[in-house]
Amino acid sequence: MKAYVREAINRLQAESREPFCAYLYDLGGIRAHVRGMRRYMPERTGLFYAIKANPDRRIIEALLPLIDGFEVASAGELLKVREVSGSVPVLFGGPGKKEAELEAAIRHNVSYIHVESLLELRRLIRLTQGRSEPVRILLRMNLRTSALPQTHITMGGRPTPFGLDEELLDEAIAVIREEGRGAVRLCGFHFHSLSNNLRAELHAEMIELYLRKAEEWMERYRLDIEIVNAGGGFGVPYDDAPPFDWALFTSLIARSEARKRLARVQLWFEPGRFLVANHGYYAAEVIDIKPSHDRYFAVLRGGTHHNRLPASWGHNHPFAVLPAERWAYPFARPEIRRGKVTLVGELCTPKDRLHADAEVELLRVGDIVVFEKSGAYCWTISHHDFLGHPHPKFYYLAEGNDHATHANMDN
Ligand SMILES: *Cc1c(COP(=O)(O)O)cnc(C)c1O
């Protein structure tokens, strides 16, 4: 953990009267990371942020000047982006778009709608009949291939509710040409087949496959497309695996043969996790430590109702211990020295577990456990009100200063 993050948490805990429980987002860290990513990106590529990974307004604001736009998957997410910028490009996706959402997308001037089914296509065409400008769409495709990398979460290359089965493309093109003339314009294809892929070579190969497919379809249907959106899915390791090699990935993309042939096509990426995961911290104070049947448990002020990712994926979430000296009682302070401990939350369910059998040097009641890599899919996927405990506080580290400001109490 970076020293300034450690210092900020120590200082905030010292100021806190209640047992400490907070998310800390390092906005400067996110911005430096994304600036670094952009330096490697070849020409004719674009970078969007899929806000479902973390829709915190401060993160959207921090990313706004650094990226090409945002990907949203509901009217609610769309409004979150539009509250920050009325004009930034937005891509609108999602498998269950309601008519009101499609209308909101058009009203709020999204750049492209990712169409995910034949019925959705027909609904959209009906809605947009008679407009002066056609609505620009990308078709989200689910490929019939077994050649995609296997990860924890896959949305393509197998039966899923996402996107349009490749075998339905004939029909979709016919609908666009016959019923959708003047109402929608097919501007390209969208793929988002997996999440948390750590292997840069396989990711580049997958995108080469996307590009070859797009090329094949352009020829078969005589299409003139401008965009291939290759989705997100760039991974972040939650164990000792090596991180996704962005420099290698972008160098492979720069050399892609299919991309050279598609000389007028933009290749876009819309990561969520990869932009923000490493710059979020979930810090929870140890409330109790107790032995049970030859094991030790540390109970935290917090848990999976704030950070559901480890329970959702069944993994042990990486953490660091921040020692705190404060101890207000006359009796002994429970501790574990050089031993194994399972970190659990304050909920009355055995599912409330963040890390099983962790080796610790020293962990005492009152210390803080800081779960690293908690910037993506942690707070936002959690069941915040289960059992009615107070929400964590939210703090933000701005660029070039280690001063934590306190905001977003309504989270
Ligand atoms: C969730 C999602 C993303 C972001 O995925 P990550 O794995 O966080 O990069 C991008 N595109 C679509 C369509 C998504 O549903």
The ligand as a Tripos MOL2 file, in Angstrom:
@<TRIPOS>MOLECULE
LIG
   15    15     1     0     0
SMALL
NO_CHARGES

@<TRIPOS>ATOM
      1 C1        -19.2860   -4.7160  -17.1580 C.3       1 LIG1
      2 C2        -19.0470   -4.3230  -18.5530 C.ar      1 LIG1
      3 C3        -17.8350   -3.7390  -18.9340 C.ar      1 LIG1
      4 C4        -16.6810   -3.5800  -17.9790 C.3       1 LIG1
      5 O1        -16.1580   -4.8260  -17.6720 O.3       1 LIG1
      6 P1        -14.7960   -4.9630  -16.8470 P.3       1 LIG1
      7 O2        -14.6180   -6.4230  -16.7000 O.co2     1 LIG1
      8 O3        -14.9780   -4.2520  -15.5570 O.co2     1 LIG1
      9 O4        -13.7150   -4.3310  -17.6660 O.co2     1 LIG1
     10 C5        -17.6890   -3.3240  -20.2360 C.ar      1 LIG1
     11 N1        -18.6790   -3.4940  -21.1360 N.ar      1 LIG1
     12 C6        -19.8540   -4.0590  -20.8240 C.ar      1 LIG1
     13 C7        -20.8940   -4.1980  -21.8620 C.3       1 LIG1
     14 C8        -20.0770   -4.4960  -19.5210 C.ar      1 LIG1
     15 O5        -21.2360   -5.0790  -19.2140 O.3       1 LIG1
@<TRIPOS>BOND
     1     1     2 1
     2     2     3 ar
     3     2    14 ar
     4     3     4 1
     5     3    10 ar
     6     4     5 1
     7     5     6 1
     8     6     7 2
     9     6     8 1
    10     6     9 1
    11    10    11 ar
    12    11    12 ar
    13    12    13 1
    14    12    14 ar
    15    14    15 1
@<TRIPOS>SUBSTRUCTURE
     1 LIG1         1 GROUP 0 **** ****
